[in-house]
Every structure is written in structure tokens, then in C-alpha cells.
Amino acid sequence: MPDFPTAKVRTSLTVPLSFTDGYSVEAKMVTFEGLVDGREHLAVVLGDPGLSPLVRLHSECLTGDVFGSARCDCGSQLREAVERIAEQGGVLLYLRQEGRGIGLYNKLDAYALQDDGLDTYAANVALGLPEDARDYTPAAQMLAALGIHTLDLLSNNPDKAAQLRSLGLDVPTRVPTGVFATAQNLHYLRAKVLQTHHTLPLAELSAG
């Protein structure tokens, strides 16, 4: 049995999505009641999820998702995920976990410390915050409410798969995302590989 409280679907409606590069797709957006953290997380169902859907847990990143910040790869990952999930069938969970759970203002404070040479994890710690404060219990609740118990996870982050498995979900495959390196985010991406073992090819992230 799942090791978390049950949640239920609150609202489900169809929304046409359109991206600045011309890609468009129809999605079903789902809201929930009973999520353990009380936040307004959102499920975006794309295509036909089937028996083993492709799922991405995407943490909200205002700077990357909305403003196209080159300091991270979040906006590019979001755009890629929507198309790949629509092709295979599955769900994108848009989780309100700005800054790996520390919030927008703290994330921008951490950016300032990164400008002084700290990596993204050390900057969080210097602010007296966890390296990564995210708890994926609400994601597990959302998937269960959608009737999803087995999934392929679209992620470079082994912690996401580990947490879902610990909560009773079956995650047989973790599918890596693309590499979206820029001159501005190389230090950030390398830190993710070295500190939290993200499956990104380190050779492609050379500062040279």
C-alpha cells in the first residue's frame, strides 16, 4: 500500500498550450485536494498516459520557466518535457517548489552568493537552508489520484526516483533529459553532477 495520505482530483479541464517556438499541444490540467503540503501543485496530462506513462516532476522556476533565465536549464527542460510526454503519453507535474523548495527570494539571494563563487548547493547552505528542501510526497499523491502507480520518470535527478519508490510507486526506468548548457549555467550544471549525481555527461559541461 502507498505510504502517504490519499488526495483526490479537484478540477480537470482542457487547455491548449502554445510555446514561443511555435510548438502547440492540447493538455488536460488537473488540480487536487488533500495534498500534504497544502500547495497548489498542478498535473498536466498530455497524450494517452497508458499503462506506463512518461512522467516529469518539474519544480517551478519563475526565472527560467517564465523569463528564460540562462543561469539554469529549467525552461528548456520544461519545453522539452511537454513535447516528449505528449509523444509517449503521460503527465508533467508542475510542483510549486521554487529554488529546490527554498522560495523565490531565497533563490535570488543564493544567486548573489553564486556570483561570489559558491555553487548552487553551497549557496543554499550559506543562507542556513537545506541544499535541497523538496519532498515529493505531494507528487506521489497526485499520481495515485490519477490512477498512476507505475511510470517512466523523465529526470536526471536520482533523488526523485528514489523518493517515489520509497513512497510505494514503481519506477522501473529513469529517462534522462537533454543537455541544455549555456555559458551562464555551466557551473550550475556541473554542481548538479558532482554534488547530487545528476545523470548529465560531465565531459559536455567543460568550462572550456
Backbone hydrogen bonds, N-H to C=O, Kabsch-Sander energy under -0.5 kcal/mol:
donor,donor_aa,acceptor,acceptor_aa,energy
3,D,167,L,-1.3
4,F,2,P,-0.8
8,K,33,E,-2.3
10,R,31,T,-3.0
11,T,31,T,-0.8
13,L,29,M,-2.2
15,V,27,A,-3.2
17,L,25,V,-3.5
19,F,23,Y,-3.0
22,G,19,F,-2.1
25,V,17,L,-1.9
27,A,15,V,-2.4
28,K,45,V,-2.4
29,M,13,L,-3.2
29,M,27,A,-0.6
30,V,43,A,-2.7
31,T,11,T,-2.6
33,E,8,K,-2.8
38,G,35,L,-1.4
41,H,39,R,-1.5
42,L,94,Y,-2.2
43,A,30,V,-2.3
44,V,92,L,-2.9
45,V,28,K,-3.4
45,V,43,A,-0.6
46,L,90,G,-2.7
47,G,26,E,-0.5
54,L,89,G,-2.0
55,V,53,P,-0.5
55,V,152,D,-3.1
56,R,91,V,-1.9
58,H,56,R,-0.8
58,H,93,L,-2.8
59,S,57,L,-0.6
60,E,95,L,-3.7
65,D,61,C,-3.6
66,V,61,C,-0.6
66,V,62,L,-1.6
67,F,62,L,-1.4
68,G,64,G,-0.7
69,S,63,T,-2.6
72,C,69,S,-0.6
77,Q,73,D,-2.3
78,L,74,C,-2.5
79,R,75,G,-2.2
80,E,76,S,-2.4
81,A,77,Q,-2.7
82,V,78,L,-2.0
83,E,79,R,-1.5
84,R,80,E,-2.6
85,I,81,A,-2.8
86,A,82,V,-2.1
87,E,83,E,-1.9
88,Q,84,R,-1.8
89,G,85,I,-3.6
90,G,46,L,-2.8
91,V,54,L,-1.7
92,L,44,V,-2.7
93,L,56,R,-3.1
93,L,91,V,-0.6
94,Y,42,L,-3.3
94,Y,92,L,-0.7
95,L,58,H,-2.7
95,L,93,L,-0.9
97,Q,95,L,-2.4
99,G,60,E,-0.5
100,R,97,Q,-0.8
101,G,97,Q,-1.2
102,I,98,E,-0.5
102,I,99,G,-1.0
103,G,98,E,-2.6
107,K,103,G,-2.0
108,L,104,L,-2.3
109,D,105,Y,-2.2
110,A,106,N,-2.4
111,Y,107,K,-2.0
112,A,108,L,-1.7
113,L,109,D,-1.5
114,Q,110,A,-2.1
115,D,111,Y,-1.8
116,D,112,A,-0.6
116,D,113,L,-0.6
117,G,114,Q,-1.8
118,L,113,L,-1.7
123,A,119,D,-2.5
124,N,120,T,-1.1
125,V,121,Y,-2.0
126,A,122,A,-2.5
127,L,123,A,-1.1
127,L,124,N,-0.6
128,G,125,V,-2.1
129,L,124,N,-2.3
133,A,100,R,-2.4
140,A,136,Y,-2.0
141,Q,137,T,-2.4
142,M,138,P,-2.5
143,L,139,A,-2.5
144,A,140,A,-2.4
145,A,141,Q,-2.3
146,L,142,M,-1.4
147,G,144,A,-1.6
148,I,143,L,-3.0
149,H,147,G,-0.6
151,L,170,D,-2.2
152,D,53,P,-2.9
153,L,151,L,-0.5
153,L,173,T,-2.7
154,L,55,V,-3.5
154,L,152,D,-0.6
155,S,153,L,-1.1
155,S,175,V,-1.9
160,K,157,N,-0.9
161,A,157,N,-0.9
162,A,158,P,-2.3
163,Q,159,D,-2.7
164,L,160,K,-2.2
165,R,161,A,-2.5
166,S,162,A,-2.3
167,L,163,Q,-1.2
168,G,165,R,-1.7
169,L,164,L,-2.2
170,D,149,H,-3.0
171,V,169,L,-0.7
173,T,151,L,-0.6
175,V,153,L,-3.2
175,V,173,T,-0.6
180,F,178,G,-0.6
181,A,179,V,-0.5
185,N,182,T,-0.6
186,L,182,T,-0.9
189,L,185,N,-2.7
190,R,186,L,-2.6
191,A,187,H,-1.8
192,K,188,Y,-1.6
193,V,189,L,-1.8
194,L,190,R,-2.7
195,Q,191,A,-3.0
196,T,191,A,-0.6
196,T,192,K,-1.1
197,H,193,V,-0.9
198,H,192,K,-1.9
199,T,156,N,-2.1
200,L,198,H,-2.0
202,L,200,L,-0.8
204,E,201,P,-1.4
205,L,202,L,-1.7
206,S,203,A,-0.8
